[in-house]
Amino acid sequence: MKMKHFLNICGHGVKTFATVANQQSVQRCLGQPTAYSHPFLMKTDEVTPGLTKENYRTRRHNLIELICNEKVTTPQQDKISNKHIIVVLGNPVNYMSQDIPYQFHQNTNFSYLTGFQEPDSCLVMESMPGCEYPNHKSTLFVQKRDPVKELWNGIRAGTDGALEHTGVDYTEEIESLGQFLTNHISEQNTIWFDFHRMTNLQLHLNHVRGFLQTAHKKGIQIRQVEAPIHEQRNIKSSEERTLMLKSCDVISEAISDTMAYCKPGMNEIELNARIEFVAKKNGAQMLAFPPVVASGNRANTLHYVDNDQIIEEGSLVLVDAGARYHGYVSDVTRTFPINGKFTEVQRTLYEAVLRVQEICIRLCTIGQSIDDIYNVMTMTLGKELYDTGVFKEKLKPTELMQHVRELCPHHVGHWLGMDVHDTPDINRSMKFLPGMVITIEPGLYIREDNEKVDSKYRGIGIRIEDDILITEGEPIVLSSKCPKSVEDIERIMAKG
């Protein structure tokens, strides 16, 4: 298909209109689900499930708006630059061994702006000063059609399929990226690129490095693009909130099902497998991360993922798992007794952590921050442990806080979205705004060899984690379908 644009000179400059093909759904299979190949999953104008071409166009428009508002001077330092070139690379396929690939996972910044799920791709956006919406031109570079490679690795969209499916303005073959960038070197431009993270080494070496080196020699401004993308990603649209709620529902059902399923004497890996099976059965493409299934003292290893031990009678099991649902993830942790009944000691500690979490969740309102809530978590957890009599000796307030940080060495939560530890460029001190999603996950980890606490509490690890949507009013617990009260957990496990 010949790629064309129709240009209309208007009083506000050049307006760009996509070809008619851009408005149609693709009538063949591509390298990702489409309304043609997956009519049970997608609607006609959707690029990815739940998100349309217009959603992605709006994201690109908003990014350009955000970047154009940055005060960036030209090399002459005599005027503000209003011409910007944004380059975002897609991920490559990674291999565990010769010809054996890992499951492909797209660069989330690239996916956020395009929805395109094929490897070795690149998005280039150019601002168009003086234009109304759309105020930019987007070109998507993709792998060319290749019958031999498609026989082995699956269908590719090619330039025509990518143009029709994504709603970008232009598509070109990836081999032309280097020359395209070279043609756009200008001292009037500001270049935006993620130079902190090597997303795609081969594309960088073949097409981008020379462009950046030449731009640097000419004194052209090169800015980090990840920060403005993360600023935009951190506020979830209504469509994104719907996808995140579904992701939370999926993993909540998987964890709840596993509670009812498990029995003493099972191996941790069997619970791991059960969680993955139920999550995928209910629509997850994959788990969001290798799950933690840690029984007994192993729960005191925060990132325990071996999941290969027999779960002994009377043990608590800590399960930390998430689902990836069409680009959006959940992250939920529950701790429960393998035999379905908390002991008195287990219940005492568990309900202490639960009370701390409930206080922290109530604070997830506009004007607070993750750091603010962390401070409340440590103070509240310290009071709970002091009142419970966990420590063998009477402690001064400073000593108590030191012990609390040893027993809960991680933060109270993190941003959540397309990635588990989402938008790392956004500081935890940022004040909450409507549309942000965070986790709240207080924990208590008392190792078997911890002689500072009463012996009856040793060897117990507990974490309770939920995913929270910040709203104009009260916070919404997206993962509320996952049982966490002692009564609900014991009731579900009794049915197993």
Buried (B, 14 or more C-beta within 10 A) or exposed (E): EEBEEEEEEEEEEEBBEBBEBBEEBBEEBBBBBBBBBEEEBBEEBBBBBBBBBEBBBBBBBBBBBBBBEBEBEBEEEEEEBBBBBBBBBBBBEEEEEEEEEEEBBBBBBBBBBBBBBBBBBBBBBBBBEEBEEBBBBBBBBBBEBEEEEBEEBEBBBBBBBBBBBBBBBBBBEBEBBBEBBEEBBBBEBBBBBBBEEEBBEEBBEBBBEEBBEEBEEEEBBBBBBBBBBBBBBBBBEEBBBBBBBBBBBBBBBBBBBBBBBBEBEBBBEBBBBBBBEBBBEBBBBBBBBEBBBBBBBBBBBBEBBEBEBEBEEEBBBBBBBBBBBBBBBBBBBBBBBBBBBBBEEBBBBBBBBBBBBBBBBBBBBBEBBBBBBBEBBBBBBBBBBBEBEBBEEEBEEEEBBEBBEEBBEBBBBBBBBBBBEBBEBBEBEBEBEEBBBBBBBBBBBBBEEBEBBBEEBBBBBBBBBBBBBBBEEEBBBBBBBBBBEBEEBBBBBEEE
